[in-house]
Amino acid sequence: MGYGLSQGKEITKNGTIELQMDLDAITAYMVFNANNIIEAEKIAQSCPMITSVKIYEVRSD
């Protein structure tokens, strides 16, 4: 953690486009702990900070 974020891309089944960097674009990531993958999905679905994210990724160690 602690590394800077690079320019974003929107990835869909129709292809990939580069997202322009501007003052209105906010790119970030969140790390949280959950007891299992189902709990992690529920946290991601109910997170008030996630309003227009294109990609959700859930990982387990």
Distance bins in CASP14 RR format, pairs under 12 A and 6 or more apart:
PFRMAT RR
TARGET T0000
AUTHOR 0000-0000-0000
RMODE 2
METHOD distances of the structure
MODEL  1
1 28 0 0 0 0 0 1 0 0 0 0 0
1 29 0 0 0 0 1 0 0 0 0 0 0
1 30 0 0 0 0 0 1 0 0 0 0 0
1 31 1 0 0 1 0 0 0 0 0 0 0
2 28 0 0 0 0 0 1 0 0 0 0 0
2 29 0 0 0 0 1 0 0 0 0 0 0
2 31 0 0 0 0 0 1 0 0 0 0 0
3 29 0 0 0 0 1 0 0 0 0 0 0
4 27 0 0 0 0 1 0 0 0 0 0 0
4 28 0 0 0 0 0 1 0 0 0 0 0
4 29 0 0 0 0 1 0 0 0 0 0 0
5 19 0 0 0 0 0 1 0 0 0 0 0
5 21 0 0 0 0 0 1 0 0 0 0 0
5 25 0 0 0 0 0 1 0 0 0 0 0
5 26 0 0 0 0 1 0 0 0 0 0 0
5 27 1 0 1 0 0 0 0 0 0 0 0
5 28 1 0 0 1 0 0 0 0 0 0 0
5 29 1 0 0 1 0 0 0 0 0 0 0
6 18 0 0 0 0 0 1 0 0 0 0 0
6 19 0 0 0 0 0 1 0 0 0 0 0
6 21 0 0 0 0 1 0 0 0 0 0 0
6 27 0 0 0 0 1 0 0 0 0 0 0
6 29 0 0 0 0 0 1 0 0 0 0 0
7 17 0 0 0 0 0 1 0 0 0 0 0
7 18 1 0 0 1 0 0 0 0 0 0 0
7 19 1 0 0 1 0 0 0 0 0 0 0
7 20 0 0 0 0 1 0 0 0 0 0 0
7 21 1 0 1 0 0 0 0 0 0 0 0
7 22 0 0 0 0 0 1 0 0 0 0 0
7 25 0 0 0 0 1 0 0 0 0 0 0
7 27 0 0 0 0 1 0 0 0 0 0 0
8 16 0 0 0 0 1 0 0 0 0 0 0
8 17 0 0 0 0 1 0 0 0 0 0 0
8 18 1 0 0 1 0 0 0 0 0 0 0
8 19 1 0 1 0 0 0 0 0 0 0 0
8 20 0 0 0 0 1 0 0 0 0 0 0
8 21 0 0 0 0 1 0 0 0 0 0 0
8 22 0 0 0 0 0 1 0 0 0 0 0
8 25 0 0 0 0 1 0 0 0 0 0 0
8 26 0 0 0 0 0 1 0 0 0 0 0
8 27 1 0 0 1 0 0 0 0 0 0 0
8 28 0 0 0 0 0 1 0 0 0 0 0
8 29 0 0 0 0 0 1 0 0 0 0 0
8 53 0 0 0 0 0 1 0 0 0 0 0
8 54 0 0 0 0 1 0 0 0 0 0 0
8 55 0 0 0 0 1 0 0 0 0 0 0
9 15 0 0 0 0 1 0 0 0 0 0 0
9 16 1 0 1 0 0 0 0 0 0 0 0
9 17 1 0 0 1 0 0 0 0 0 0 0
9 18 1 0 1 0 0 0 0 0 0 0 0
9 19 1 0 0 1 0 0 0 0 0 0 0
9 20 0 0 0 0 0 1 0 0 0 0 0
9 21 0 0 0 0 0 1 0 0 0 0 0
9 27 0 0 0 0 0 1 0 0 0 0 0
9 54 0 0 0 0 1 0 0 0 0 0 0
9 55 0 0 0 0 1 0 0 0 0 0 0
10 16 1 0 0 1 0 0 0 0 0 0 0
10 17 1 0 1 0 0 0 0 0 0 0 0
10 18 0 0 0 0 1 0 0 0 0 0 0
10 19 1 0 1 0 0 0 0 0 0 0 0
10 20 0 0 0 0 0 1 0 0 0 0 0
10 25 0 0 0 0 0 1 0 0 0 0 0
10 27 0 0 0 0 0 1 0 0 0 0 0
10 52 0 0 0 0 0 1 0 0 0 0 0
10 53 0 0 0 0 0 1 0 0 0 0 0
10 54 1 0 1 0 0 0 0 0 0 0 0
10 55 0 0 0 0 1 0 0 0 0 0 0
11 17 0 0 0 0 1 0 0 0 0 0 0
11 18 0 0 0 0 0 1 0 0 0 0 0
11 19 0 0 0 0 0 1 0 0 0 0 0
11 54 1 0 0 1 0 0 0 0 0 0 0
11 55 1 0 0 1 0 0 0 0 0 0 0
11 57 0 0 0 0 0 1 0 0 0 0 0
12 54 0 0 0 0 1 0 0 0 0 0 0
12 55 0 0 0 0 1 0 0 0 0 0 0
16 54 0 0 0 0 0 1 0 0 0 0 0
16 55 0 0 0 0 0 1 0 0 0 0 0
17 54 0 0 0 0 0 1 0 0 0 0 0
18 25 0 0 0 0 0 1 0 0 0 0 0
19 25 1 0 0 1 0 0 0 0 0 0 0
19 26 0 0 0 0 0 1 0 0 0 0 0
19 27 0 0 0 0 1 0 0 0 0 0 0
19 52 0 0 0 0 0 1 0 0 0 0 0
19 54 0 0 0 0 1 0 0 0 0 0 0
19 55 0 0 0 0 0 1 0 0 0 0 0
20 27 0 0 0 0 0 1 0 0 0 0 0
21 27 0 0 0 0 1 0 0 0 0 0 0
24 52 0 0 0 0 0 1 0 0 0 0 0
25 52 0 0 0 0 0 1 0 0 0 0 0
25 54 0 0 0 0 0 1 0 0 0 0 0
26 49 0 0 0 0 1 0 0 0 0 0 0
26 50 0 0 0 0 0 1 0 0 0 0 0
26 51 0 0 0 0 0 1 0 0 0 0 0
26 52 0 0 0 0 1 0 0 0 0 0 0
26 53 0 0 0 0 0 1 0 0 0 0 0
27 52 0 0 0 0 0 1 0 0 0 0 0
27 53 0 0 0 0 1 0 0 0 0 0 0
27 54 0 0 0 0 0 1 0 0 0 0 0
27 55 0 0 0 0 0 1 0 0 0 0 0
28 47 0 0 0 0 0 1 0 0 0 0 0
28 49 0 0 0 0 1 0 0 0 0 0 0
28 50 0 0 0 0 0 1 0 0 0 0 0
28 53 0 0 0 0 1 0 0 0 0 0 0
29 44 0 0 0 0 0 1 0 0 0 0 0
29 49 0 0 0 0 0 1 0 0 0 0 0
29 50 0 0 0 0 0 1 0 0 0 0 0
29 53 0 0 0 0 1 0 0 0 0 0 0
29 55 0 0 0 0 0 1 0 0 0 0 0
29 56 0 0 0 0 0 1 0 0 0 0 0
29 57 0 0 0 0 1 0 0 0 0 0 0
29 59 0 0 0 0 0 1 0 0 0 0 0
30 40 0 0 0 0 0 1 0 0 0 0 0
30 43 0 0 0 0 1 0 0 0 0 0 0
30 44 0 0 0 0 1 0 0 0 0 0 0
30 47 1 0 0 1 0 0 0 0 0 0 0
30 48 0 0 0 0 0 1 0 0 0 0 0
30 49 1 0 0 1 0 0 0 0 0 0 0
30 50 0 0 0 0 1 0 0 0 0 0 0
30 53 0 0 0 0 1 0 0 0 0 0 0
30 56 0 0 0 0 0 1 0 0 0 0 0
30 57 0 0 0 0 0 1 0 0 0 0 0
30 58 0 0 0 0 0 1 0 0 0 0 0
31 40 0 0 0 0 0 1 0 0 0 0 0
31 43 0 0 0 0 0 1 0 0 0 0 0
31 44 0 0 0 0 0 1 0 0 0 0 0
31 57 0 0 0 0 0 1 0 0 0 0 0
31 58 0 0 0 0 0 1 0 0 0 0 0
31 59 0 0 0 0 1 0 0 0 0 0 0
31 61 0 0 0 0 0 1 0 0 0 0 0
32 39 0 0 0 0 1 0 0 0 0 0 0
32 40 1 0 0 1 0 0 0 0 0 0 0
32 41 0 0 0 0 0 1 0 0 0 0 0
32 42 0 0 0 0 0 1 0 0 0 0 0
32 43 1 0 1 0 0 0 0 0 0 0 0
32 44 0 0 0 0 1 0 0 0 0 0 0
32 46 0 0 0 0 0 1 0 0 0 0 0
32 47 0 0 0 0 1 0 0 0 0 0 0
32 49 0 0 0 0 0 1 0 0 0 0 0
32 50 0 0 0 0 0 1 0 0 0 0 0
32 58 0 0 0 0 0 1 0 0 0 0 0
32 59 0 0 0 0 0 1 0 0 0 0 0
33 39 0 0 0 0 1 0 0 0 0 0 0
33 40 0 0 0 0 1 0 0 0 0 0 0
33 43 0 0 0 0 1 0 0 0 0 0 0
33 59 0 0 0 0 0 1 0 0 0 0 0
33 60 0 0 0 0 0 1 0 0 0 0 0
33 61 0 0 0 0 1 0 0 0 0 0 0
34 40 1 1 0 0 0 0 0 0 0 0 0
34 41 0 0 0 0 1 0 0 0 0 0 0
34 42 0 0 0 0 1 0 0 0 0 0 0
34 43 1 0 1 0 0 0 0 0 0 0 0
34 44 0 0 0 0 1 0 0 0 0 0 0
34 45 0 0 0 0 0 1 0 0 0 0 0
34 46 0 0 0 0 0 1 0 0 0 0 0
34 47 0 0 0 0 0 1 0 0 0 0 0
34 58 0 0 0 0 1 0 0 0 0 0 0
34 59 0 0 0 0 0 1 0 0 0 0 0
34 60 0 0 0 0 1 0 0 0 0 0 0
34 61 0 0 0 0 0 1 0 0 0 0 0
35 41 0 0 0 0 0 1 0 0 0 0 0
35 42 0 0 0 0 0 1 0 0 0 0 0
35 43 0 0 0 0 0 1 0 0 0 0 0
35 60 0 0 0 0 0 1 0 0 0 0 0
36 42 0 0 0 0 1 0 0 0 0 0 0
36 43 0 0 0 0 0 1 0 0 0 0 0
36 58 0 0 0 0 0 1 0 0 0 0 0
36 60 0 0 0 0 1 0 0 0 0 0 0
37 43 0 0 0 0 0 1 0 0 0 0 0
37 44 0 0 0 0 0 1 0 0 0 0 0
37 58 1 0 0 1 0 0 0 0 0 0 0
37 59 0 0 0 0 1 0 0 0 0 0 0
37 60 1 0 0 1 0 0 0 0 0 0 0
37 61 0 0 0 0 0 1 0 0 0 0 0
38 44 0 0 0 0 0 1 0 0 0 0 0
38 45 0 0 0 0 0 1 0 0 0 0 0
38 58 0 0 0 0 0 1 0 0 0 0 0
38 60 0 0 0 0 0 1 0 0 0 0 0
39 45 0 0 0 0 0 1 0 0 0 0 0
39 46 0 0 0 0 0 1 0 0 0 0 0
39 58 0 0 0 0 0 1 0 0 0 0 0
39 60 0 0 0 0 0 1 0 0 0 0 0
40 46 0 0 0 0 0 1 0 0 0 0 0
40 47 0 0 0 0 0 1 0 0 0 0 0
40 56 0 0 0 0 0 1 0 0 0 0 0
40 57 0 0 0 0 0 1 0 0 0 0 0
40 58 1 0 1 0 0 0 0 0 0 0 0
40 59 0 0 0 0 1 0 0 0 0 0 0
40 60 1 0 0 1 0 0 0 0 0 0 0
40 61 0 0 0 0 0 1 0 0 0 0 0
41 47 0 0 0 0 0 1 0 0 0 0 0
41 56 0 0 0 0 1 0 0 0 0 0 0
41 57 0 0 0 0 0 1 0 0 0 0 0
41 58 1 0 0 1 0 0 0 0 0 0 0
41 59 0 0 0 0 0 1 0 0 0 0 0
41 60 0 0 0 0 0 1 0 0 0 0 0
42 58 0 0 0 0 0 1 0 0 0 0 0
43 49 0 0 0 0 0 1 0 0 0 0 0
43 50 0 0 0 0 1 0 0 0 0 0 0
43 56 0 0 0 0 0 1 0 0 0 0 0
43 58 0 0 0 0 1 0 0 0 0 0 0
44 50 1 0 0 1 0 0 0 0 0 0 0
44 53 0 0 0 0 1 0 0 0 0 0 0
44 55 0 0 0 0 0 1 0 0 0 0 0
44 56 1 0 1 0 0 0 0 0 0 0 0
44 57 0 0 0 0 1 0 0 0 0 0 0
44 58 1 0 0 1 0 0 0 0 0 0 0
44 59 0 0 0 0 0 1 0 0 0 0 0
45 53 0 0 0 0 0 1 0 0 0 0 0
45 56 0 0 0 0 1 0 0 0 0 0 0
45 58 0 0 0 0 0 1 0 0 0 0 0
47 53 0 0 0 0 1 0 0 0 0 0 0
47 56 0 0 0 0 1 0 0 0 0 0 0
50 56 1 0 0 1 0 0 0 0 0 0 0
END
